[in-house]
Amino acid sequence: MLCTFVLALFFFKVKAQGDSFIKDIIESVAENLSEDYDLSELTERLTNYRRHPINLNQTNPEELKSLVFLSPLQISNFFNHIKVNGKLLNILEIQSIDGFDLQTINRLIPFVTLKAPPLISNMSYKDLAKNGNNDLIFRYGRLFQTQKGFKSLPGSKYLGTPDKLLMRYRYTYKALLSASIVAEKDAGEYFINNKTGLDHLSGNIAINKVGFFKKIVLGDYSLQFGQGLALWSGFAFGKGPDVTSVASKDIGLRPYSSSNEASFFRGIATTVNLTQNIDLSTFISSRKRDASLKDNDGFVTIQNIGITGLHRTATELKNQRSLGQFVYGGALQYLSSNLNLGFTAYQSSYQHEFTTGSSLYNKYAFTGKNLVNTGFHYSYTFKNIYFYGETAHSLNGGWAIVNGAMASLSKQVSAVLLHRSYDRDYHSFFSNGVGEGTEISNEKGWYVGLNYTPSKRWTFSTYGDYFKFPWLRYRVDSASSGYEVLGQATYTPSKTFKILARYKREIKQQNADASSNYLYLQGVNKQNYRIEGNWQLNKNIGFQQRIEVTHYKKGSVNEFGYLAYQDMNFQLLSFKVIGNIRLAYFNTPSYNSRLYAYEDDVLYGSSFGSYYGKGFRTFINLRYRVLKDMDVWGRYAIYVYNDVEKIGSGLDEIEGNKKSDFKIQVRYQF
């Protein structure tokens, strides 16, 4: 009874808390992503569900998978509860579902509802105009300092302006119709060039739940099936403090609206409901990719495919959209409350051929123009255990296999066990599975994780991952192995205070440094120690502190890096002004001992801070609600380094010891 009362109070409170939940969720997962990952896909997804909550009585597993903090076992338990007990009468009934702890419920409530949406028969052109939601964003940013590439140079230089520009427009009508367009220009690029027009332009139209069509997307889209071994594009998680994140939550076909210029398909895709439990997704994609090509007396080969999306210099412009890519295929899935089965098959064709190159570690790399991938994935819930896995095969190549189990051992304990085996000659251009390497190949490993919540105040998480690489890798001229362990404890004595402690250790093997007389592989030992506190002074002011130490050791190199920062979040003028400030000190001997920390940014502009060298970092981020439907965001950030005369290298080099930038963004919702 007391728990129900607390949750009821919480439910009414969260309606006034703006986007703070979205920030907390991103902070909990951001550290598992690459430094330059575009988080807009995740932030947009969660923001949309804040405005248009999921109806728990009319939802499906695919929709709940979009809520990244729910584990596959929790989702399966939810639908089993509905199957046995019928529809929810009160949203607080979810506390009785196995695996739904208080933290999960607190995160879930802002994104869900029990209100039924209007029927599709009510839709008309007038209704589309009147009740549709429009979201328009303009963003401008640039560095204050002049980088070397923008100066008058005799050779390579940046040909465009130092301005960064972005325009995003998205229209949504309930859960039935959406349309979006994104245009972007990076610093150093032309906004419009003679070769491609707008540097980057992406868009789509998506229609849902029309007849036996579950989804139709025309334009740019992403595909996510199984555990990511055969077919996956866009956002994905991996190893992290939430040990359940190693079980991928595939959401099939989705319209793509991120500003990332590499990880999407372009064409048409559909998902058709063949029977009550069987879906068929088909797609066809044709687009131009950035690539470095080599001409050998008229025989053109591919050296590499570019994924940065940067087109600033003459060489980058030459490589822009220089390679044709054609992909087509499909996925057949059986979906029920406790059993999911799926089969994927598709072919990727390229305008020119891939070659292996001269490096021995590339001996088993893909060659040729055409690649056919197939995959079978499954998940099955038996009582309190969720089994899942995928087997993928590249024709004329190898196999990739992952199998795992997730179990609620009690109300306090949940565990995950996962095994992976990726052949050295398995190839896929569209994969994003669990692994230590950047590609799904040449790796075998075992992962075990445990979450333990002995009380409402204490939460413990730990995992261990052992991996080995049977063949050579970049900078590793022999078979190698390693392991990674993490332990984390969180203490939350009240709603306004939380403290976290974490230890992480990773050991890998690399070639010995050239200056070393050591002839064999050397162990690279990296350890991280973190302590963090979060406390809310009152409803308008909150603080976060973090101290982190990293220890890097390889042979005779022995480095310690340090990071300490203080954040303050604040709300002023009856929530018209919301902002946050950071002051950070960092001291690392080199890039090897660098540290990362998630940084607040303008909406859909979430970013990471990279801390190495010695100096200070500060930023201020503000949002001002000008009108009911209009927000203006501003951000200023600066690095101040000690004892340096230049920052960066190559064309990004800056003279002096300061690097600062600003952004301004206007968002209009109508």
RALINWO-V789940 format. One record per backbone hydrogen bond with DSSP energy under -1.0 kcal/mol. NH is the residue of the N-H (numbers start at 1). CO is the residue of the C=O. E is the energy in kcal/mol with one decimal. If there is no record, write none. Layout:
nh co e
NH CO E
NH CO E
//
This chain:
nh co e
5 1 -2.2
6 2 -2.5
7 3 -2.5
8 4 -2.2
9 5 -2.2
10 6 -2.3
11 7 -2.6
12 8 -1.5
13 9 -1.6
14 10 -2.3
16 13 -1.6
17 14 -1.7
20 17 -1.8
23 19 -1.9
24 20 -2.2
25 21 -2.4
26 22 -2.4
27 23 -2.6
28 24 -1.5
30 26 -2.7
32 29 -1.8
33 30 -1.9
37 34 -1.6
43 39 -2.4
44 40 -2.7
45 41 -1.5
46 42 -2.2
47 43 -2.4
48 44 -2.4
49 45 -1.6
50 46 -1.5
51 47 -1.6
52 48 -2.5
54 111 -2.7
56 113 -2.5
58 55 -1.7
64 60 -1.9
65 61 -1.9
66 63 -1.1
67 64 -1.4
68 66 -1.2
70 67 -2.2
75 71 -2.2
76 72 -2.4
77 73 -2.5
78 74 -2.1
79 75 -1.8
80 76 -2.0
81 77 -2.0
82 78 -2.0
83 79 -2.2
84 80 -2.0
85 81 -2.9
86 82 -2.1
93 90 -2.1
94 91 -1.3
95 92 -1.4
96 93 -2.1
97 94 -1.4
100 97 -1.9
101 99 -1.2
105 101 -2.3
106 102 -2.6
107 103 -1.9
108 104 -2.2
109 105 -2.3
111 108 -2.1
112 109 -1.3
113 54 -2.8
122 119 -1.7
123 120 -2.0
128 124 -2.8
129 125 -1.7
130 126 -2.4
131 127 -3.1
133 172 -3.4
135 170 -2.3
136 668 -2.6
137 168 -2.9
138 666 -2.2
139 166 -2.6
140 664 -2.7
141 164 -2.1
142 662 -1.6
144 660 -2.5
148 653 -2.3
149 651 -2.9
150 147 -1.9
151 148 -1.6
158 149 -2.7
159 312 -2.9
160 188 -2.3
161 189 -1.1
164 141 -3.3
165 185 -2.2
166 139 -1.9
167 183 -2.8
168 137 -2.3
169 181 -2.5
170 135 -2.1
171 179 -3.4
172 133 -2.4
173 177 -3.0
176 173 -2.1
177 173 -1.6
178 206 -2.3
179 171 -2.4
180 204 -2.2
181 169 -2.4
182 202 -3.5
183 167 -2.6
184 200 -1.9
185 165 -2.6
188 161 -3.2
189 186 -1.9
193 197 -2.7
197 193 -2.1
199 191 -1.8
202 182 -2.8
204 180 -2.0
205 218 -2.1
206 178 -3.0
207 216 -2.6
208 176 -3.1
209 214 -1.9
210 213 -2.2
213 210 -2.1
214 271 -2.4
215 271 -1.7
216 207 -2.0
217 269 -2.8
218 205 -2.7
219 267 -3.3
220 203 -2.2
221 265 -2.2
222 254 -2.8
224 252 -1.6
225 231 -2.1
228 225 -1.5
232 430 -1.1
233 223 -2.1
243 241 -1.1
245 242 -2.2
246 243 -1.1
247 244 -1.7
252 224 -2.6
254 222 -2.1
256 220 -2.1
264 262 -1.6
265 221 -3.0
267 219 -3.1
268 284 -1.8
269 217 -2.2
270 282 -2.5
271 215 -2.3
272 280 -3.1
273 212 -3.2
274 272 -1.0
274 278 -1.7
275 278 -1.5
279 333 -2.5
280 272 -2.6
281 331 -3.1
282 270 -2.1
283 329 -2.3
284 268 -2.0
285 327 -3.2
286 266 -2.7
287 325 -2.2
289 323 -3.3
291 319 -1.9
292 304 -2.6
294 301 -2.7
296 299 -2.3
299 296 -1.4
301 294 -2.5
302 353 -3.3
303 292 -3.1
304 292 -1.1
306 290 -1.9
317 313 -2.4
318 314 -1.9
319 315 -1.9
322 319 -1.4
323 289 -1.9
325 287 -2.5
326 349 -2.8
327 285 -2.7
328 347 -1.8
329 283 -2.0
330 345 -2.6
331 281 -2.7
332 343 -2.7
333 279 -2.8
334 341 -3.3
335 277 -3.2
336 339 -1.3
340 379 -2.8
341 334 -2.4
342 377 -2.4
343 332 -2.5
344 375 -2.8
345 330 -2.3
346 373 -2.1
347 328 -2.6
348 371 -3.0
349 326 -2.8
350 369 -1.7
351 324 -2.0
353 300 -1.0
354 368 -2.3
362 359 -1.4
363 360 -1.9
365 362 -2.0
368 354 -1.9
371 348 -2.5
373 346 -2.6
374 393 -2.5
375 344 -2.3
376 391 -2.7
377 342 -2.4
378 389 -2.2
379 340 -2.0
380 387 -2.6
381 338 -2.5
382 385 -2.8
385 382 -1.9
386 406 -3.7
387 380 -3.3
388 404 -2.3
389 378 -1.9
390 402 -2.6
391 376 -2.7
392 400 -3.2
393 374 -2.7
394 398 -2.0
395 372 -2.5
397 394 -2.1
398 425 -1.8
400 392 -2.5
401 421 -2.5
402 390 -2.5
403 419 -2.4
404 388 -3.1
405 417 -2.4
406 386 -2.6
407 415 -2.6
408 384 -2.2
409 413 -1.1
410 413 -1.8
414 451 -2.3
415 407 -2.4
416 449 -2.4
417 405 -2.5
418 447 -2.8
419 403 -2.9
420 445 -2.4
421 401 -2.8
422 443 -3.8
423 399 -3.1
426 423 -1.4
432 228 -2.5
441 439 -1.8
442 423 -1.3
443 422 -2.1
444 468 -2.2
445 420 -2.4
446 466 -2.2
447 418 -3.0
448 464 -2.3
449 416 -2.7
450 462 -2.9
451 414 -2.9
452 460 -3.2
453 412 -2.9
459 490 -2.0
460 452 -3.3
461 488 -2.6
462 450 -2.1
463 486 -2.1
464 448 -2.5
465 484 -2.8
466 446 -2.6
467 482 -2.5
468 444 -2.5
469 480 -3.2
473 476 -2.4
476 473 -2.5
480 469 -1.9
482 467 -2.6
483 507 -1.6
484 465 -2.4
485 505 -2.5
486 463 -2.3
487 503 -2.5
488 461 -3.0
489 501 -2.5
490 459 -2.8
491 499 -2.9
492 457 -2.9
497 494 -1.0
498 534 -2.8
499 491 -2.5
500 532 -3.2
501 489 -2.4
502 530 -2.8
503 487 -2.6
504 528 -2.3
505 485 -2.5
506 526 -2.7
507 483 -2.7
508 524 -2.1
510 522 -2.5
511 475 -2.8
516 513 -1.9
522 510 -3.2
524 508 -3.4
525 553 -2.9
526 506 -2.8
527 551 -2.2
528 504 -3.1
529 549 -2.8
530 502 -2.7
531 547 -2.2
532 500 -2.9
533 545 -2.3
534 498 -3.3
535 543 -2.3
536 496 -2.7
537 541 -1.4
538 541 -1.7
542 569 -2.4
543 535 -3.1
544 567 -1.9
545 533 -2.6
546 565 -2.0
547 531 -2.5
548 563 -3.1
549 529 -2.5
550 561 -2.5
551 527 -2.8
552 559 -2.6
553 525 -2.3
554 557 -2.3
557 554 -2.4
559 552 -3.3
561 550 -2.9
562 587 -2.0
563 548 -2.3
564 585 -2.4
565 546 -2.3
566 583 -2.3
567 544 -3.3
568 581 -2.2
569 542 -2.7
570 579 -2.6
571 540 -1.5
572 577 -3.1
576 573 -1.5
577 572 -2.0
578 623 -2.4
579 570 -2.4
580 621 -2.0
581 568 -2.2
582 619 -2.2
583 566 -1.9
584 617 -3.2
585 564 -3.0
586 615 -2.3
587 562 -2.3
588 613 -3.4
594 591 -1.5
595 611 -2.2
597 609 -1.6
599 607 -2.9
605 602 -2.5
607 599 -1.5
609 597 -2.8
611 595 -3.2
615 586 -2.4
616 640 -2.7
617 584 -2.4
618 638 -2.1
619 582 -1.3
620 636 -2.4
621 580 -2.6
622 634 -3.0
623 578 -2.6
624 632 -3.0
625 576 -2.7
626 624 -1.2
627 630 -1.6
631 667 -2.5
632 624 -2.5
633 665 -3.6
634 622 -2.4
635 663 -2.5
636 620 -2.2
637 661 -2.4
638 618 -2.6
639 659 -2.9
640 616 -2.7
641 657 -2.9
642 614 -3.1
647 654 -2.7
652 649 -1.5
653 650 -1.4
654 647 -2.8
656 645 -3.7
659 639 -2.1
661 637 -2.5
662 142 -1.8
663 635 -2.3
664 140 -2.6
665 633 -2.6
666 138 -2.5
667 631 -2.8
668 136 -2.9
669 629 -3.1
670 134 -2.0
//
